Amino acid sequence: MPAFVVAMLLATWLWFAQADLDTVSENALADGQVSKALWQHIQLTVISTFFVLVIAIPLGILLTRPAFRRATPVVMALANTGQATPAIGLLALLVIWLGIGRRAALIGIIAYAVLPVLSNTVAGLKANDPTLLEAARGIGMSPLGVLTRVELPLAVPLILAGVRTALVLNVGTATLATFGGGGGLGVLITAGITNQRMPVLVLGSVLTVALALLVDWLASLAEVLLRPRGLEVER
C-alpha cells in the first residue's frame, strides 16, 4: 500500500509539473496553501477520531452492562441517525446552530463516525464466550478485572476494525469541513470545481485519496500489533 501511494503521488507530481497553470490556479496553490490544507485535514481526522474513541468505546462498554442493556436500542438508533443523515446536511445544521468554524465541522465528523466504533464495541463484548467470563469470576476476579483482563482483550479485534472504519470515514468526511469554514483538503477541491481548474481539483482529490489509503494501511498494522498475543490460539 505505501508503494502504491508513493507511485500515485509521483504520477500526480509528474502530471502536475507539466500542467499549464494560469494565474487563478497559481493563486489557489501559492503561499503554502497545499501544505496548510493537508495539515488541517490531518488535524481534523486525528481530533475527530480521538473524540470518537472517547465517546464510543466507554459508551459501548456501558451498554453491555446489565443495568444499561435496555438503553442499547435507543442509543444505537441515535448513532444510526447520525450516520444516516447526509453529512453535508448535518454540517449545514451545525453551522446554523454553532456558527462557521472548526467546531461545527468536528462535531459533524464525530457524529458521522461514532456508529462503527460503538456497534463493534458492543458486538465484540457480546460475542465473548460466557463460560470464559464465568471462569474468570470463579477464580475471584472483580467485575473490573473481568472487563479489563478478559472481555476487552477478546473484543479488541472487532473494536479495532470499527476504529479502522471510522478513520477512513473521517478522512472522507473532513473534505466537507470547508463548507463550514473548517479548512482541510476540501478547500482545494471546491476551489478547483468553482473555478473550473482541473489541476487544483486533481491535487486536492489525490491527496485526500492518498491520505485515506495511508490511514487505512496504518490502521491495519495497528490491528495486527495491538491484537493480544495468543488470542488466535485461545480461540
DACORZI-V178002 format. One record per residue. PSI is psi in degrees with one decimal (none if undefined). D_CENTER is the distance of its C-alpha to the mean C-alpha in whole Angstrom. Layout:
{{PSI:D_CENTER} {PSI:D_CENTER}}
This chain:
{{-46.9:19} {-38.6:19} {-39.8:23} {-41.4:21} {-43.2:19} {-43.3:22} {-40.9:24} {-43.2:22} {-38.1:22} {-43.2:26} {-39.8:27} {-40.8:25} {-41.3:27} {-41.3:30} {-39.3:30} {-34.4:29} {-32.2:32} {1.7:35} {146.1:33} {101.9:35} {129.1:34} {-175.8:36} {-38.6:36} {-45.6:33} {-42.9:30} {-40.1:32} {-35.6:31} {-22.6:27} {0.9:27} {169.1:29} {37.9:29} {23.3:26} {-28.3:24} {-49.8:22} {-34.9:21} {-45.4:20} {-40.7:18} {-44.0:16} {-41.7:16} {-39.4:15} {-42.8:12} {-42.5:11} {-45.5:12} {-42.5:10} {-46.9:6} {-47.5:8} {-45.6:10} {-40.7:7} {-39.6:5} {-47.6:9} {-31.2:10} {-44.2:8} {-42.8:10} {-34.3:13} {-50.5:13} {-42.7:12} {-51.0:14} {-37.9:17} {-40.0:17} {-41.1:17} {-45.2:20} {-40.3:22} {-14.3:22} {-1.0:23} {145.0:26} {-37.6:29} {-19.8:30} {6.0:26} {-31.0:26} {-23.5:28} {-7.8:25} {-49.4:22} {-38.9:23} {-46.8:23} {-41.9:20} {-35.3:18} {-40.6:20} {-41.9:18} {-38.9:15} {-37.3:16} {-41.0:17} {-37.8:14} {-28.9:12} {-27.4:16} {130.6:17} {131.6:16} {-41.2:14} {-35.4:16} {-42.1:19} {-42.1:17} {-39.7:16} {-42.3:20} {-40.4:21} {-36.2:19} {-40.3:21} {-38.3:24} {-46.4:23} {-12.7:22} {169.8:23} {137.9:22} {177.0:20} {-30.5:16} {-46.7:16} {-41.2:16} {-43.0:13} {-43.4:11} {-40.8:13} {-43.6:12} {-43.0:8} {-47.0:8} {-32.7:11} {-24.1:9} {-0.9:6} {-39.1:9} {-52.0:11} {-39.0:9} {-43.7:9} {-48.7:13} {-38.5:14} {-34.0:14} {-46.2:15} {-46.4:18} {-41.0:19} {-41.4:19} {-35.5:21} {-24.2:23} {-8.1:24} {142.3:26} {119.3:29} {-30.3:31} {-34.0:34} {-39.7:32} {-40.2:31} {-38.6:35} {-40.1:36} {-42.0:34} {-33.2:35} {-26.7:39} {9.7:39} {13.7:38} {142.7:35} {163.5:33} {-39.2:31} {-38.8:28} {-40.5:29} {-41.9:29} {-49.4:25} {-27.5:24} {-14.1:27} {-58.3:27} {-54.1:24} {-43.7:21} {-37.9:22} {-28.8:22} {-7.1:19} {-45.8:17} {-43.8:17} {-39.8:15} {-44.3:13} {-34.3:12} {-38.7:11} {-39.1:9} {-39.7:7} {-44.3:7} {-43.1:6} {-38.9:3} {-47.2:2} {-39.8:5} {-42.2:5} {-38.7:4} {-44.5:6} {-44.9:8} {-28.5:8} {-20.0:9} {-23.1:12} {-8.0:14} {-25.3:14} {-30.4:17} {-15.7:19} {11.8:19} {22.3:20} {-5.0:16} {-156.7:17} {-179.0:15} {-15.8:15} {-24.0:16} {-44.2:19} {-40.7:21} {-47.7:20} {-35.1:22} {-40.3:24} {-38.9:25} {-47.5:25} {-43.3:27} {-0.1:30} {49.4:30} {102.4:29} {-41.7:28} {-41.0:27} {-43.3:25} {-45.8:23} {-43.0:23} {-47.8:22} {-40.6:19} {-44.5:18} {-41.1:18} {-37.5:16} {-46.4:13} {-44.0:14} {-41.4:15} {-41.5:12} {-43.2:9} {-40.4:12} {-41.8:13} {-42.1:9} {-40.1:10} {-44.1:13} {-39.2:12} {-35.5:10} {-36.2:13} {-41.6:16} {-36.6:14} {-39.7:15} {-44.6:18} {-33.8:19} {-5.0:18} {128.5:20} {137.5:23} {140.3:26} {1.3:28} {-42.5:26} {-36.8:27} {-42.4:30} {-36.8:30} {none:29}}
